[in-house]
Amino acid sequence: MTASAPIHMGGERLMLDPAGVLAWPSRRLLCASDLHLEKGSHFAAAGRGFVPPYDTRETLLRLRSALARWRPARLVLLGDSFHDARGALR
């Protein structure tokens, strides 16, 4: 996996993680956005299988990897966690 890339904002060092998350080490915070869980199953149900049906598993594995790497005290999830309103039911 590619190494994390540092950025600096407001005197703070933030890390852009290759798992697609932002780590704020000094605050022990990890931030992820727009997970869009069950996006693949949504499109598969509509007959449009251009997103693999295992996208939720891959997304959660990347998030788990980032959690293990950074060991945050807080996890902030922004945006759309599920792709659609029925996503949590699939």
N, C-alpha and C positions, 0 to 999 in steps of 0.2 A: 504494500500500500504506500502511496505517496506520503511524504511527511507533511505535517501541518504547516501552514504559512502564517506568520505573525503579521498583524496590522496594529496600528496605534491610533486610538481615538480618545480625546479628552485626557491625555496623559496615562491612559490605561492600555495595557497590552492584551489584545484579543487574539485568539487563534482560529484560523479557518481550517477546519478539519476535513480531510478527504471523504469522510462519511456524509458530508453535507450539513454539518452542524457548526455552530459557533461556540467556542469555549472561552470562558472568562476565568482564567485560572485563579486570579487573586480573590475573586468572589465565590469560587467553587461552584460556578454556574455553567450549565450547558443549555444551549438554545437551539431548537429545531423548528422548522416551519413547513406548512403545507405538505404534510405526510401523504395525504390523499389515499388513505387505506381503502382497499377494495376497489380501486379504480379498474383494475383488470377484470374483476368479476362483473362490474357494472357494464363494461363494454362487451364482454363475452355474452352476457344475457341478452344484449341488444343485437347480437350477431356481428359485432365489430371487434374481432379479436386482435387488434393491433398492439395491445398492451398485454404482456404475458400474464396469465392468471395467477402466477405466484409472486406478483409484485409486493403484496402485503408482507409476505414472509421475508423477502429480501430487504424491504424497508426496515422491518423490525430487527433483523439481524445486523444491519448497519448501525441502527440506533443502539442496540445492545453492545456492539463493539466499541462505540464511542463512549458509552457509559463506563465500560470496563477500563478504557484507556484514561479517561479524565477523572473518574470517581467524584462526580459533582455532589454537592450537598443539595442542590436544587436543579430541577429540570423544568425548563419553560418551553411549552409547545404553543406555537402561534399559528394562526391561519386555519386552513381546512384539515382537520385530522382525518375525517372520512370524506371520500369523494362525493358521496350523495347521502341523502337522509336515510336510506335503507341499508347503507353499507355495514352498519354494526350488526345487522341481522343475517348477513351472509357469511 
